[in-house]
Amino acid sequence: MADFKSGFAAIIGRPNVGKSTLLNSLLEQKLMIVSSKPQTTRNTIRAVLTRPDGQIIFIDTPGIHRPKHKLGEYMVKTARSTFQEVDVICMMVDITQWRTADDYVAAELTGIDTPIFLIANKSDLITVSEQEKFLRQVRDKHNFFAETIAISAQYGTNLDKLTDTLIEYLPPGPKYYPDDWVTDYPERFIIAEFIREQILHLTEEEIPHSVAVAVDEVKEQADKGIVKIRATIYVERDSQKGIVIGKRGSMLKKIGSAARQQIEVLLGSQVFLDLWVKVKKNWRNKPGSLSEFGYE
């Protein structure tokens, strides 16, 4: 197709501004894990949106923040590495409040030649005049934005405008992925992320960023119409292991039940999910462990 466009768009921003929610809404299915806790996304995750006139490969980066450990350093390095490799950068912010952390992210973008969009999320929480005032103030403060668009990732407001504008900025190009592809990440990675998401939702504050999930085995039993999955949840301390397991295994059962429902939608099959919990002390500061869990 002569006028078909394709390219890559990075979504960046401080933690917890709704980057993963945006991608799930654009793709109209659950792909990225979502949590109220910051720094949920640890890898750059490619998500593919295909339309008759173009294909956008979104890269959902980890939230840019001041790192406190090796994992944090990896996450920020990963986010920064995308800046020169994409056709458009989307800086996502919370439209209800510009924060100091947003200035930190904006400073990272200074001097970059790639077109930069300001995507102001949660527009459903304020009036249209307040949205316009916010966008005007940000443009006055930072003059490098090629486009400023107010959206609501949760309710889908202005997402058509966002994708239309993104495609305008993409070069003519091929269809990199088939029409029915939504990600180039393997199923095992997404399964592990779904399990980790439920841990983020259900456990106490000390758990979330001390946890990693490894999918050890995926075995399809076609004759029974079931997929058996065995996965290990890794934490850094014995006390955290106790919290994840819960009294008489109650917490682990909740995590497994909630994750299994999402995995069944992903695989389109009944799932038997077998979860184990192990302690790997201080894994976030060990390069070998980061590599083992797919973070290097």
C-alpha positions as CSV (number, residue, x, y, z in Angstrom):
1,M,0.0,0.0,0.0
2,A,1.6,3.2,-1.2
3,D,0.4,5.5,1.5
4,F,0.8,3.0,4.4
5,K,2.8,4.4,7.3
6,S,4.6,2.5,10.1
7,G,7.0,3.3,12.9
8,F,7.8,3.3,16.6
9,A,6.4,5.4,19.4
10,A,7.9,5.4,22.9
11,I,5.6,6.2,25.8
12,I,7.6,7.7,28.7
13,G,6.8,9.5,31.9
14,R,7.2,9.3,35.6
15,P,5.9,6.2,37.3
16,N,2.1,5.6,37.6
17,V,0.8,8.2,35.1
18,G,-1.2,5.5,33.2
19,K,1.2,4.4,30.5
20,S,0.1,0.7,30.7
21,T,-3.6,1.6,31.0
22,L,-3.2,3.6,27.8
23,L,-1.8,0.7,25.8
24,N,-4.4,-1.7,27.1
25,S,-7.1,0.8,26.0
26,L,-5.5,1.3,22.6
27,L,-5.2,-2.4,22.0
28,E,-8.7,-3.1,23.4
29,Q,-7.3,-6.0,25.4
30,K,-5.3,-6.7,28.5
31,L,-1.6,-6.9,27.7
32,M,0.2,-4.6,30.1
33,I,0.0,-5.1,33.9
34,V,-1.6,-2.2,35.7
35,S,-1.1,-1.2,39.4
36,S,-1.5,1.8,41.6
37,K,2.0,1.2,42.8
38,P,4.8,3.1,41.0
39,Q,7.4,1.5,38.6
40,T,5.1,-1.4,37.7
41,T,6.7,-1.8,34.2
42,R,10.2,-3.1,34.3
43,N,10.9,-3.8,30.6
44,T,10.3,-2.0,27.4
45,I,7.2,-3.8,26.1
46,R,6.3,-3.7,22.4
47,A,2.6,-3.4,21.6
48,V,1.4,-3.3,18.1
49,L,-1.6,-1.3,16.8
50,T,-2.5,-2.0,13.2
51,R,-5.0,0.1,11.2
52,P,-5.8,0.2,7.4
53,D,-3.6,3.3,7.0
54,G,-0.7,2.4,9.3
55,Q,0.9,0.4,12.0
56,I,2.2,1.9,15.3
57,I,4.6,-0.2,17.4
58,F,4.4,1.3,20.9
59,I,7.2,0.9,23.4
60,D,6.0,1.1,27.0
61,T,9.0,2.1,29.0
62,P,9.6,1.8,32.7
63,G,8.8,5.0,34.6
64,I,11.8,7.4,34.7
65,H,12.8,8.0,38.3
66,R,15.9,8.5,40.5
67,P,17.1,4.8,40.9
68,K,17.8,3.4,44.4
69,H,19.2,-0.1,43.3
70,K,20.5,-2.0,40.3
71,L,17.1,-2.9,39.1
72,G,16.1,0.8,39.2
73,E,19.2,1.8,37.3
74,Y,18.4,-0.9,34.7
75,M,14.8,0.4,34.4
76,V,15.9,4.1,33.8
77,K,18.7,3.0,31.4
78,T,16.2,1.0,29.4
79,A,13.8,3.9,29.2
80,R,16.5,6.4,28.0
81,S,17.8,4.0,25.4
82,T,14.6,4.2,23.4
83,F,14.8,8.0,22.8
84,Q,17.0,7.8,19.7
85,E,15.4,4.6,18.3
86,V,11.8,5.7,17.7
87,D,9.9,8.0,15.4
88,V,7.9,9.7,18.1
89,I,8.2,10.1,21.9
90,C,5.0,10.4,23.9
91,M,5.6,12.0,27.3
92,M,2.7,11.1,29.5
93,V,1.6,13.2,32.5
94,D,-1.3,13.5,34.9
95,I,-3.3,16.5,33.7
96,T,-4.5,17.2,37.2
97,Q,-1.1,18.2,38.5
98,W,2.3,18.9,36.9
99,R,4.9,17.6,39.4
100,T,8.6,18.0,40.0
101,A,9.1,14.5,38.7
102,D,7.7,15.6,35.4
103,D,10.3,18.3,35.2
104,Y,12.9,15.6,35.8
105,V,11.5,13.6,32.8
106,A,11.3,16.7,30.6
107,A,14.9,17.5,31.3
108,E,15.9,14.1,29.9
109,L,14.2,15.1,26.6
110,T,16.1,18.4,26.1
111,G,18.0,18.5,22.9
112,I,16.4,15.4,21.4
113,D,15.5,15.8,17.7
114,T,12.7,13.2,17.7
115,P,9.2,14.7,17.7
116,I,7.8,14.8,21.2
117,F,4.1,14.6,22.1
118,L,2.7,15.7,25.5
119,I,0.0,13.2,26.4
120,A,-2.0,14.6,29.4
121,N,-3.9,11.8,30.9
122,K,-7.0,11.7,33.3
123,S,-8.8,14.5,31.4
124,D,-12.0,13.1,32.8
125,L,-11.1,14.6,36.2
126,I,-11.1,18.3,35.1
127,T,-13.1,20.6,32.9
128,V,-12.2,21.4,29.3
129,S,-11.1,25.0,30.2
130,E,-8.9,23.6,33.0
131,Q,-7.4,21.1,30.4
132,E,-6.7,24.0,28.0
133,K,-5.1,26.0,30.8
134,F,-2.9,23.1,31.8
135,L,-1.7,22.4,28.3
136,R,-1.0,26.1,27.7
137,Q,1.1,26.4,30.9
138,V,3.2,23.4,30.0
139,R,3.8,24.7,26.4
140,D,5.0,28.0,27.9
141,K,7.3,26.1,30.3
142,H,8.6,23.6,27.8
143,N,8.6,24.6,24.2
144,F,9.8,21.4,22.6
145,F,6.4,19.6,22.3
146,A,5.3,19.0,18.7
147,E,1.8,18.1,19.9
148,T,-0.2,18.4,23.1
149,I,-3.2,16.2,23.6
150,A,-5.5,15.7,26.6
151,I,-6.8,12.1,26.9
152,S,-8.5,9.7,29.3
153,A,-6.8,6.3,29.0
154,Q,-9.4,4.8,31.3
155,Y,-12.4,6.0,29.4
156,G,-10.9,6.2,25.9
157,T,-11.4,9.9,25.4
158,N,-9.4,11.4,22.5
159,L,-7.5,8.1,21.8
160,D,-8.6,8.2,18.1
161,K,-7.2,11.7,17.9
162,L,-3.9,10.5,19.4
163,T,-3.5,7.6,17.0
164,D,-4.5,9.7,14.0
165,T,-1.9,12.3,15.0
166,L,0.8,9.7,15.6
167,I,0.3,8.1,12.2
168,E,0.7,11.6,10.6
169,Y,4.2,11.8,12.1
170,L,5.2,8.3,11.0
171,P,7.2,7.7,7.7
172,P,5.9,5.6,4.9
173,G,6.9,2.0,5.7
174,P,6.1,-1.7,5.7
175,K,3.8,-3.7,7.9
176,Y,6.3,-5.0,10.5
177,Y,3.8,-7.4,12.1
178,P,0.8,-9.4,10.9
179,D,-2.6,-7.8,11.5
180,D,-3.5,-10.0,14.4
181,W,-0.3,-9.4,16.4
182,V,-0.5,-7.2,19.5
183,T,2.9,-7.9,21.0
184,D,6.2,-9.5,20.2
185,Y,6.7,-10.7,23.8
186,P,6.4,-14.4,24.4
187,E,3.5,-15.8,26.2
188,R,5.7,-16.9,29.2
189,F,6.7,-13.3,29.8
190,I,3.1,-12.1,29.8
191,I,2.0,-14.9,32.1
192,A,4.8,-14.0,34.5
193,E,3.7,-10.3,34.4
194,F,0.0,-11.3,35.1
195,I,1.1,-13.2,38.2
196,R,3.3,-10.3,39.3
197,E,0.4,-7.9,38.8
198,Q,-1.8,-9.8,41.3
199,I,1.1,-9.7,43.8
200,L,1.2,-6.0,43.4
201,H,-2.5,-5.7,43.9
202,L,-2.9,-8.0,46.9
203,T,0.2,-7.8,49.1
204,E,1.6,-5.2,51.5
205,E,3.8,-2.2,50.6
206,E,7.1,-4.0,51.4
207,I,6.5,-6.7,48.8
208,P,5.9,-5.2,45.3
209,H,9.4,-4.2,44.1
210,S,11.1,-7.1,45.9
211,V,9.3,-9.7,43.7
212,A,10.1,-11.4,40.5
213,V,8.3,-14.2,38.7
214,A,9.8,-17.0,36.6
215,V,7.6,-19.3,34.6
216,D,9.3,-22.7,34.9
217,E,7.0,-24.9,32.7
218,V,4.1,-24.5,30.3
219,K,2.7,-27.9,29.3
220,E,-0.4,-28.2,27.1
221,Q,-2.6,-31.3,27.7
222,A,-4.6,-31.2,24.5
223,D,-6.6,-34.4,25.4
224,K,-7.9,-32.7,28.6
225,G,-8.2,-29.2,27.1
226,I,-6.0,-27.7,29.8
227,V,-2.6,-25.9,30.0
228,K,-0.5,-26.7,33.1
229,I,1.8,-23.8,34.2
230,R,4.4,-24.0,37.0
231,A,5.9,-20.7,38.1
232,T,8.1,-19.5,40.9
233,I,7.7,-16.2,42.8
234,Y,11.0,-14.9,44.1
235,V,11.2,-12.5,47.0
236,E,14.2,-11.1,48.9
237,R,13.4,-11.9,52.5
238,D,11.9,-14.8,54.5
239,S,9.3,-12.4,56.0
240,Q,8.2,-11.5,52.5
241,K,7.8,-15.2,51.6
242,G,5.4,-15.5,54.6
243,I,3.4,-12.6,53.3
244,V,3.1,-13.9,49.8
245,I,2.1,-17.4,51.0
246,G,-0.3,-16.0,53.7
247,K,-1.9,-17.9,56.6
248,R,-2.4,-21.5,55.5
249,G,-1.6,-20.5,51.9
250,S,-4.5,-18.1,51.7
251,M,-2.7,-15.3,49.9
252,L,-1.0,-17.5,47.4
253,K,-4.4,-19.0,46.6
254,K,-5.8,-15.5,46.0
255,I,-2.9,-14.6,43.8
256,G,-3.1,-17.8,41.8
257,S,-6.9,-17.6,41.3
258,A,-6.8,-14.0,40.0
259,A,-3.8,-14.6,37.8
260,R,-5.3,-17.8,36.4
261,Q,-8.4,-16.0,35.2
262,Q,-6.4,-13.5,33.2
263,I,-4.1,-16.2,31.8
264,E,-7.1,-18.2,30.6
265,V,-8.3,-15.2,28.6
266,L,-4.8,-14.8,27.1
267,L,-4.4,-18.5,26.2
268,G,-8.1,-19.2,25.4
269,S,-7.9,-22.4,27.4
270,Q,-8.5,-23.7,30.9
271,V,-5.4,-23.3,33.0
272,F,-4.0,-25.2,36.0
273,L,-1.6,-22.8,37.7
274,D,1.0,-24.2,40.2
275,L,2.8,-21.4,42.2
276,W,5.8,-21.7,44.4
277,V,7.6,-19.1,46.5
278,K,11.4,-18.9,47.0
279,V,13.8,-16.4,48.7
280,K,16.6,-15.0,46.6
281,K,18.3,-12.5,48.9
282,N,19.0,-9.0,47.5
283,W,18.3,-10.1,43.9
284,R,17.6,-6.5,42.8
285,N,21.2,-5.6,43.3
286,K,22.7,-8.6,41.7
287,P,23.4,-8.4,37.9
288,G,23.2,-12.2,37.5
289,S,19.7,-12.2,39.1
290,L,18.6,-9.3,36.9
291,S,19.7,-11.2,33.8
292,E,18.0,-14.4,35.1
293,F,14.7,-12.7,35.4
294,G,14.9,-11.0,32.0
295,Y,15.9,-7.5,33.1
296,E,19.3,-7.3,31.2
